[in-house]
Amino acid sequence: MTSDVNEFFNDAPVGEIYSERATAIDVQPFMGPNFFVINTVVSDAITRWDVDGMDPAESWEQALTAYDELGL
């Protein structure tokens, strides 16, 4: 992978460049104490709309109600 070059970038060694840049990352995404419960509320809303066919506005209102019930 590190030997990959890319014609679009004038045959630059993109595999080597991207590998070096990836190892330089020292930031971790922040996930607060309520991340998973909030993520579940939003994911459930998307599932109700996308999979179950619920009206998007109705699903979002249900999500807002669920969020309010969390008391955050």
C-alpha positions in Angstrom: 0.0 0.0 0.0 2.8 2.4 0.8 4.2 2.0 -2.7 1.0 3.3 -4.4 1.3 6.3 -6.6 -1.4 8.3 -8.2 -1.3 9.6 -11.8 -3.8 12.4 -11.0 -1.3 13.8 -8.5 1.7 13.6 -10.9 2.6 10.1 -9.7 3.0 11.3 -6.2 3.6 8.5 -3.6 0.2 8.9 -2.1 0.4 5.6 -0.2 3.5 6.8 1.6 2.1 10.3 2.2 -1.3 9.1 3.5 0.4 6.5 5.7 2.6 9.1 7.3 -0.3 11.5 7.8 -2.4 8.8 9.4 0.3 8.1 12.0 0.5 11.9 12.8 -3.1 12.0 14.0 -3.3 12.4 17.7 -6.9 13.7 18.2 -9.6 11.3 19.4 -13.2 12.0 18.7 -15.1 13.2 21.8 -17.8 11.0 23.1 -19.4 12.4 26.2 -21.2 10.4 28.9 -24.5 10.6 27.0 -23.2 9.8 23.5 -24.7 6.4 23.2 -28.1 7.2 24.5 -28.4 10.3 22.2 -27.0 8.3 19.3 -29.7 5.7 19.9 -32.5 8.3 19.9 -31.3 9.7 16.6 -30.7 6.2 15.0 -34.1 5.1 16.0 -35.6 8.2 14.4 -33.8 7.4 11.2 -34.8 3.8 11.2 -38.5 4.7 11.8 -38.3 6.8 8.7 -36.0 4.8 6.4 -37.0 1.3 7.3 -40.5 1.5 8.7 -41.7 4.3 6.4 -42.8 6.7 9.1 -43.3 10.3 8.1 -40.0 12.1 8.8 -41.5 15.0 10.7 -43.5 12.6 12.9 -40.4 10.5 13.5 -38.3 13.5 14.4 -41.0 14.8 16.8 -40.9 11.3 18.5 -37.1 11.6 18.7 -37.4 15.1 20.4 -39.9 13.7 22.9 -37.6 10.8 23.7 -34.7 13.2 24.1 -36.7 15.4 26.5 -37.6 12.3 28.5 -33.9 11.6 29.0 -33.7 14.8 31.1 -30.4 15.9 29.8 
